Amino acid sequence: MKTLFSKDKKVLVSSCLLGVPCRWHGRCVGMSSFVKRYLLEHLDVELIQVCPEVLGGLPVPRPPCKRMGGRVFETCPEKENRSFTTGPERTREFVAGAKKTLEIALENDCDLAILTKWSPSCDAGGITGQLLFANGIRIINC
């Protein structure tokens, strides 16, 4: 028997949007106000948290990364210098994390993902965002 609080639907969500300190700098940024509001409006939803970059084998903290021409490279932590690549290519790790994230989404029958805007991985235009979308999963950037 289903109740008002039965979890009928699963939604994939970036771990950092739930306050998990998994971003490149390793600091917690708190739970996203969008996710809080979404949960209040959708009581029947279970969140499935993922961090594609961690799933791909990258540590926390780690150097920030930038997408350039479909590839991902380490860059400077200073915002004003992030247009320059300063470290090795990390495309392999980003692709591996995207594939693992897709597996998790499919195993949990997720048809929606709430992902981190501007992330070279999670953004709708990022490595993971594009793979999820190509496999029929709707993306909300926040």
QUIDA-V765359 format. One record per backbone hydrogen bond with DSSP energy under -0.5 kcal/mol. NH is the residue of the N-H (numbers start at 1). CO is the residue of the C=O. E is the energy in kcal/mol with one decimal. If there is no record, write none. Layout:
# QUIDA-V765359
nh=NH co=CO e=E
nh=NH co=CO e=E
This chain:
# QUIDA-V765359
nh=6 co=3 e=-1.8
nh=8 co=6 e=-1.3
nh=8 co=44 e=-1.0
nh=9 co=44 e=-2.0
nh=11 co=46 e=-2.6
nh=12 co=112 e=-2.1
nh=13 co=48 e=-2.4
nh=14 co=114 e=-2.2
nh=15 co=50 e=-2.8
nh=17 co=14 e=-1.3
nh=18 co=15 e=-1.7
nh=19 co=16 e=-1.3
nh=19 co=30 e=-0.6
nh=20 co=15 e=-1.8
nh=22 co=20 e=-2.3
nh=26 co=23 e=-1.8
nh=32 co=17 e=-3.1
nh=36 co=32 e=-2.2
nh=37 co=33 e=-2.3
nh=38 co=34 e=-2.8
nh=39 co=35 e=-2.5
nh=40 co=36 e=-1.8
nh=41 co=37 e=-1.9
nh=42 co=38 e=-1.3
nh=45 co=42 e=-1.5
nh=46 co=9 e=-3.0
nh=48 co=11 e=-2.9
nh=49 co=47 e=-0.6
nh=50 co=13 e=-2.2
nh=55 co=51 e=-2.8
nh=56 co=52 e=-1.6
nh=57 co=54 e=-1.9
nh=58 co=53 e=-2.3
nh=61 co=24 e=-0.6
nh=62 co=24 e=-2.9
nh=66 co=73 e=-2.8
nh=68 co=71 e=-3.3
nh=71 co=68 e=-1.5
nh=73 co=66 e=-2.6
nh=74 co=88 e=-2.0
nh=75 co=64 e=-2.8
nh=76 co=84 e=-0.7
nh=81 co=78 e=-1.9
nh=82 co=79 e=-1.4
nh=84 co=81 e=-1.8
nh=86 co=74 e=-1.8
nh=87 co=74 e=-1.5
nh=90 co=72 e=-3.4
nh=91 co=72 e=-0.8
nh=94 co=90 e=-2.0
nh=95 co=91 e=-2.8
nh=96 co=92 e=-2.3
nh=97 co=93 e=-2.3
nh=98 co=94 e=-2.0
nh=99 co=95 e=-2.3
nh=100 co=96 e=-2.1
nh=101 co=97 e=-2.3
nh=102 co=98 e=-2.4
nh=103 co=99 e=-2.2
nh=104 co=100 e=-2.2
nh=105 co=101 e=-2.5
nh=106 co=102 e=-2.7
nh=107 co=103 e=-2.7
nh=108 co=104 e=-1.6
nh=109 co=106 e=-1.2
nh=110 co=105 e=-2.7
nh=111 co=10 e=-0.6
nh=113 co=138 e=-2.4
nh=114 co=12 e=-2.9
nh=115 co=113 e=-0.7
nh=115 co=140 e=-2.8
nh=117 co=115 e=-0.5
nh=119 co=116 e=-1.3
nh=123 co=119 e=-1.1
nh=126 co=123 e=-2.6
nh=127 co=120 e=-2.0
nh=128 co=121 e=-1.3
nh=129 co=121 e=-1.9
nh=129 co=123 e=-0.6
nh=130 co=126 e=-2.7
nh=131 co=127 e=-1.6
nh=132 co=128 e=-2.9
nh=133 co=129 e=-2.4
nh=134 co=130 e=-2.5
nh=135 co=131 e=-0.8
nh=135 co=132 e=-0.9
nh=136 co=133 e=-2.0
nh=137 co=132 e=-2.3
nh=138 co=111 e=-2.4
nh=138 co=136 e=-0.6
nh=140 co=113 e=-2.7
nh=142 co=115 e=-2.7
